[in-house]
Amino acid sequence: MGIIKTYKQRDPACRNALEVILLYPGFKAVVDHRIAHFFYRIKLKFIARAISQCSRFWTGIEIHPGATIGKSLFIDHGTGVVIGETAEIGNYCTLYQGVTLGGTGKDVGKRHPTLEDDVMVGAGAKILGPVTIGKHAKVAAGAVVLIDIPKRATAVGIPARVVRIADKKVDDDELRADQDWVNIPDPVAQELCRMTVTIDRLEKRINELEDKK
């Protein structure tokens, strides 16, 4: 399988295919998503959602069954990764732990990001809304992306800004002229919303465990 080869190539700690299949939560989450997405497409959404929630319980990675994922997605470590329903991920992308491909709460229809081929998203980064991250782009760890990122660009900060394109430093004056710094969501508010949802889920899980006692 291509995804096993991807893990062996990208993770220097990976020793063999059996480790990937049995011990890598990112691999399991993507395989589970393929199954859930199949049921989602044939309108058996309850089954699809059940599979995705079981996968989240075992892997710590939440991928909505409606999300579209291309070939050889590499999720490294994986804990806390969240991928929304209308997210689209191209081929050979890399996501590190704590990444969120989420919504802003203001959009309808297409609400989540699109990652084109070979995009890398660093640990803890948040990409919010129906934005597009171009091919071979990199989003730094901890960044909050609320705008489109061009191909081969590197984006950093909160809110994220492009600092390099194709290894060439971007002029700050050009950057300010191209971006709308007024009509963007409040990244702090978005993060608080995400934390509230997470806390609600944890409280429900605690209540379920207490009821079983």
Secondary structure, 3 states (H helix, E strand, C coil): CHHHHHHHHHCCCCCCHHHHHHHCHHHHHHHHHHHHHHHHHCCCHHHHHHHHHHHHHHHCCEECCCCEECCCCEECCCCCCEECCCCEECCCCEECCCCEEECCCCCCCCCCCEECCCCEECCCCEEECCCEECCCCEECCCCEECCCECCCEEEECCCCEEEEECCEECCHHHHHHHCCCCCCCCHHHHHHHHHHHHHHHHHHHHHHHHHHC
